[in-house]
């Protein structure tokens, strides 16, 4: 589904590249964890995979097509859903309105389907009252669930999450990881999670470690 | 849900910020509308001034021609030196009536000036008037009486009364029906010093002709706004000695040959634009070597100039508020965009187009604008009227000062039947000032004004959004959302 071909990135100069000539492949229906130390370039990789930044060299291909050719905006709209550590919900909306808004922007096949949005939120454990409350009045775990629900109501086959459990307690972390696994297995989406938590990484189908500018497979799909 | 719904949700959620935006936008719209209304009212007032202020034509003896004739007769006389004699012809009222019948002339008033001696009562004496006053009266009559008699068609049509220099304090003024009567209106100081009241009678003795004595009935007492004694020239009678009578009686005092005449006749032309054509028609009815007819649309011109100034001021208000409003709103939009970088970042991460994000901000301001226009529509008339009142008041003061300075050389010459130009200039200035005092700009909130306001508002928010949009177009979602 998603491949990187000789992916290279640097901030100031090519001599000081963050990573160089990276070739990775991600398949639908699986969850992947990218782990590594702080400052190793995990977040940069997730921003490239999410289409929030352009690589300095190489290509990122989605279903065989270069995402630069698709257009990063179109790619973000149709092919990828992003979950952030800080949730990044629309703070002036309720949970339900956040989902409805995302469905409208991404032109989801469920666009305008309030019942579907409610169903998703209910599935993630939000009560009817919580659904219509302003998101700022929800707990961190509930807000992250709303953010995950947002990826579920959109049709994007790829979900990229940047430290999605960074602000959550153990219980909520467990619940969120379960959700990502469900998204991968039940909805057939490809989930890529950037994390520094070994527990979170171990529960993913595959683990890629970024160290010394190199990506190495710590656990592969085949090993499962 | 689209960007319109998002805009609405945002406005509804951030009530404080929305209220502040509405307040600022309403203030901007209020002043823009006030400016537009004043401008429109000034234009209407100028248009109305054409119809209401009117203009005047004054028919009087052609003194220029008379002087010319006098000079030529002096130069051609050889031998013994002779005293030059200025001969002017009084205006025939029959001619005046023909001119009054012309289309465009709404009314006319005649003025006859002469003097008589008080009999049975005392004229007010001042040190400067001890020697009385002499000189040639218009029409060549010699007069040396201590009472100045001003024959008028009506006191209301006399400039001193119409510009409130003189006001009736007791009884009534003279009307057209008093033309052939021996009713008189006297000054309050003259009345007090002789214990005269309304209903009393006074006697005047003619200084020329049969020198008959006439008994007149006091029907009104007037008071001069300020004592004119201070401004009296040497040889002039105290203004308190001026009495107003009908033109027929004033002519009787001057002599039988003056029957059916006047020193000057002023015609009111209802539409200033017709002055030139009425003047041309009137000229055909008079002997121009003996009489002159002068037009005066100073009142209209002054109101027009005043309104032009008001319009200019209103234009400046509109432009200043539009520029200031655009800058203020642009700054607010820039701050709003900075404050909402995360929201914009999330929208971009979801794949929303930058144009739709800009459109969302535009819709938010549009909603605010609609409310602002509504508030302006309600309060626009009030602010417009207050501002207009202030502007017109300033304009009237400025113009009046200019008039006083410009009017000085003309002099009064009222009692003495002075040069028509001086009298006319003064009268016109007085009328113009009077009309200006009456000119109240009444602003009206019309649908056209609201539409224009909306258009101006749209331009303001469009420019403000355009300036602020730079922040949206440059924003990199990665920088906002990750790291």
Interface residues (C-beta under 8 A of the other chain):
Chain A: X43 X46 X47 X50 X52 X53 X73 X74 X75 X76 X77 X78 X82 X84 X86 X88 X89 X90 X91 X92 X93 X97 X100 X101 X102 X103 X104 X105 X106 X112 X134 X154 X162
Chain B: X1 X2 X5 X6 X9 X10 X12 X13 X14 X342 X343 X345 X346 X347 X348 X349 X350 X351 X352 X353 X476 X477 X478 X481 X482 X483
